[in-house]
């Protein structure tokens, strides 16, 4: 189970690190099983996607499953919108 948690955290860390390299500061939040984008470049995200409380980028996986992002295209549309 520990490997499961590390893999999920690593995927999210890689995503945040790559956004930082592009000059995008991104803050994530969560409420089981959703992982939301809270802020992009210190601007509060107000859009809703796959959830009632925020823009969902991923769902916490069940044991033995891998973390999957909801829709990379929609995530980058949101990033573009908040970085203009």
N, C-alpha and C positions, 0 to 999 in steps of 0.2 A: 504494500500500500504506500510506503514511503516513496518508491520510484514513481508511482502514479502522481503524487503531489508535486514532486520535483519536475516532472515532465510538463505538467500544466503550468507551473510557475515559470519554468524556462521559456515556454512558448510565449507567455504574456510578457516576460522580460525582454525577449528578443524583439517582439512587436514594439514595445515602448522604446527600446534602444534604437531601433531603425527609424522610428518617428523622430526621435531626438536628433539623429544624424541629418534628417531632412529639415531640421529647424522647427519641428512641431513639438510643443510640450503638451502631453496628453495625460489626463488623470482619469483613472478607472475607479469604479465603485461596484458594489455588488449586493445582491440580496438573493439568497439561494433560490433557484439555480441560475439566475441571470448575472451577467457581467456587463455593466453599463459604462459608457463614456460619460464622465461627469463634466470635464472641462477640456477644451482645446485652446491652447495659447491663452490660458487664464480667462476664457470666455465660457460662461455656463451654457451647456448644450440643452436645448429645450425640445428637440425633436423626439418623437417616439418611434421605435422600430422593434418589432417582435416583443413588445412588453408594454405595460401600462405606465411605467414610471421613468422611462428613459430610453436612450438609444442603445439597444442590446447588440454587443459585438460578438458575444459567445455565450454558451451555456456551460455551467459546470458539468463535467462528464460524470457518468456513473463509474463505479469501480471497474477497471478493465477496459474502459473506453478512452479514446483520445479527445483532447480539446479540439473542437472545430469552430472556426469563425462562422458567423451567420452568413454574411455576404460581403466579400472583400470590396466589390464594386461600390456598394452602398456606403461602406465605411469610408472609402476614399472620396466619395462625393461629399460626405459630411466634413471630412478634413479640409477639402478644398474650400468649402463654403465658409468655414471658420478661420481660414488662414488668409483670406483676401483682405 
